[in-house]
């Protein structure tokens, strides 16, 4: 979900960019493991949530850019609302009475 | 998994080669960006690079995990295993060759047998919804009388339609003259019940069932239409001549339809009502002539049990109303082989052969398992290295199973190819029979399914042993080289496999020897006549339109013509000869019988024979006189009976001068001679009653003309044909050849059994040789160093051999003994198929022992030579 959300916000982005983005926004709380990031991206490619294309990066290196597909947007919506539901539930439970 | 996802996964396979480099490039990019970031934080360039790599972790692992996401890792592992398997197979060509060949033999044999089984028992007739069509058995036999058929047809409430048919011989004219053809007489509802559609024109209708001799119509088989009438598209409506009478062709049957019997391909169908004209006498209204076969299509929803219950009631009524039906039982059977009467024995025979084939395959598997178990020990070190650098047990087992699977696939493919060649030969083979017996064993999808299932199963079967071995092996022992010493002392699985395999082979060899010996003896069996030197031709003057008077004249002229041919010692004619297909039975009562119920009757095979028949056939008369020209229709009725009938109908052996009655309330016949007992219907039959009547006192339009001479039978037979052909060029003469040839059908089951067993015996021997060779060779190669040491300290060749082969020899001997015992036990079953097969025959046992010993020696020769040639100096440097 975090990857999808980052892609939604940033537009097409390479793996490193996604990891940086998540790290910055979470103020270094969430460290993205490369060992999980790339397999996860492959999984999303299989599911058809993202597509990947090679392009020149900002500092002129060849990088693979991932782009959210309509199916990916739909999936993001689903996951967001599910996350919302769970968060609210947790909040309700831990709220001081 | 959605379709899009599936496509993406499959698409992945195409760009698989680039995948790794792409991911690696992506990771390099990642690390470079990371390093840039570190540098911006003020870290030195080299340090930043290192830190970035550290941060990234193991790029190979990330790549592999990304790759695994696509779910093709099993395929990749399989491809890898396959490449490795082929490398291993190339490295040990001898093993690969032996493995593939023994599997090819095993699987090939099974495929052939299965195809035959498939063609005979499993394949349904090419008719619509064949599973609803049933044959109606009459008290276990196929035949029913036509009046009974009509009653069953009209009284039953379970058949949609019930039809009758009969195999009939006809003489068909085409532009090359008259030909004897085999066809069917069928009731008008025959084709409609079967639900088949004509290739041309139309089929019969129930309108053809109304009046005898009033429906001169015919339906041709596709082959007959093509071969005899040139595929004439206007054939429907044209007139053809059958038995000299005009018949109108209504239509042509579809190409794949040959009638309702699997082993009989009909050329022509004629309405049952034409039976009197076709056969010359009518049994359509005769209650106790059982000449028709009955089958029908059950109504939708009616079960076999319901139908049989209904038939049971009808049978009881018919048995009550007519004495000839006493004890009638009506049961259903699968059509195609004379009902259950033919199918059951065929199925039993095919099942037995299938069992043999399975045994051969089992032997091949045992062979391979022991070979690969032996080889596993050699590969122990290789595997141990793989395990110690981190290959999981599962991965190793998968690798080994892949290897055996590929050997199985190779073996299966070559086995299939072998089977196809054999089957093609078999399909082209035509039995030397006076009968259109097709042998269509062309394989269909069932056969291929069977062969692949067998191949994969065997692959698993012989792969599991070594895999299990590898699973349990301790890599450390192998690497130290000590595992070897241990495994020679322990009883390994291969020590059991070898005797099992030898036992199987030995059993097959014994069985085939018993069968071959039985065949050899059966050629010496007293047949009750001497086929050597007898030439025969057959013809049917009825088919040529002769009446009885003209027929008699013709037969006499033909006999004279043949008797005057050079070299002919004696000549005679008869209605049929023993052991040919055409056999008829009659009922005989003793002179005093007044109660003519079937239980008081004797059933006897009968023949109408001309004077000097017994001399010509070589049948010995134990008392009395041969028929002579005086036994004419105005003379008192006489007969010659065989010894069995003489005893059973008169109670004494010397029955000359006594009398018996033929048929219920029929005429009395005086016995003028006793003939020696013989074989009349099958070679394996117990002595059966037979009776011979003078053909001058009766009449048969179907004639077998026989001449005895010292000349080659074929030569004489051809001259006989010419001589008879000069008398009437329009007469269809058939069965030209030796009397031996006419007996072909009697010998067919036995020939089949002997050929099958012989083939399996040879297979078994080949498997035994490869098995023993494999194990012996392995033993030698394992113990090269030990042998070297022993030779160095002075062991003599005999001692070396004893050392190596004592155990193998003991195993082989144990297996051989067990197999011999099994083979002898199993041969009793064989005795029912192969006449004169006896397992308690010293020659057979001796031959089996000798052949097994020869096999053992032949197989062990190579390894033994190698063992004796071991040079101690080299052996000790070995490894």
Interface residues (C-beta under 8 A of the other chain):
Chain A: X14 X15 X16 X19 X20 X33 X34 X35 X38 X39 X41 X42 X43 X45 X46 X47 X48 X57 X59 X61 X62 X63 X64
Chain B: X2 X4 X5 X8 X9 X12 X22 X23 X25 X26 X27 X29 X30 X32 X33 X34 X36 X37 X55 X56 X57 X58 X61 X62 X65 X66 X67 X68 X69 X70 X71
